Amino acid sequence: MKYMLIMRATDEAVEASQEVPFEQIIEAMGKYNESMMKAGVLLAGEGLSDASEGFVVDFSTDEALVTDGPYGETKELFNGFWILEVASRDEAAEWAKRAPLGRGSFLEVRRVTGPEDFPADNEWIEKEAGWREEQAQRGQD
């Protein structure tokens, strides 16, 4: 099963992180990532730029509206993510609890849906399976 661990924080966590040398944060994250790679569970992971560099596309009106960041409260913003391939929800929770995040930070953990979650005879599901094969092939070239 795949799970996405989504990093989020409160204003308290942001303030606390500013008290820690950046090199120390990078080292802690590097060690955490390395442990997941060695265990063979890490599929992907990235940090995200500051929300002030982002934007939101709002579809609540007839015409989509683009609004520059920052947007929302700190606790609503994603700071980065990991995607893990693990045997169970419990294993995902165990990895999430090991994340080197401080007080005021939290991880939202969500299962990533797979082809088995959708009707196999759907034209678009079949096309997506083909697209995934093409992407995998490109990655091997």
C-alpha positions, 0 to 999 in steps of 0.5 A: 500500500502507498501512503502519503505523509504530508508535512504541516505546521502551526505558527508555533512550529515555524517560530521554533524551527527558526531557533534551530540551525538550518544545517541541523534540520537538513541533517535530521531530514537526511537521516530520516530519508536515508532510513526509509531508503534503506528500509525500501519504503521511500518512493518519493519525497520533496519539500515545498517552497514558501506559500508566498511563491505559490498560488491557489486556483479556485473553482467555486465560480464559473471561471477559475480564479487564480490567487497568489499566495500566501493563502490560508492559515499556516496550519492549512499549508503543506510544507512537503511530503513523502510517499511510502510503500508499506505493508499496512496502515500501522507501518505508515503510522510507525514511519510517520511517528519517526519524522524529525518534526518538532512541537507544533508540526504534524503529518497528515497521512493519507492512503494513495489510491491505486488501480484496484480502487477503481473499476478495471473495465473503465476506459480511462482507468485502462488508459491510465494503466498504459500511461503509467507503463509509458512513464516507467519505460521512460524512467528506464531509458 
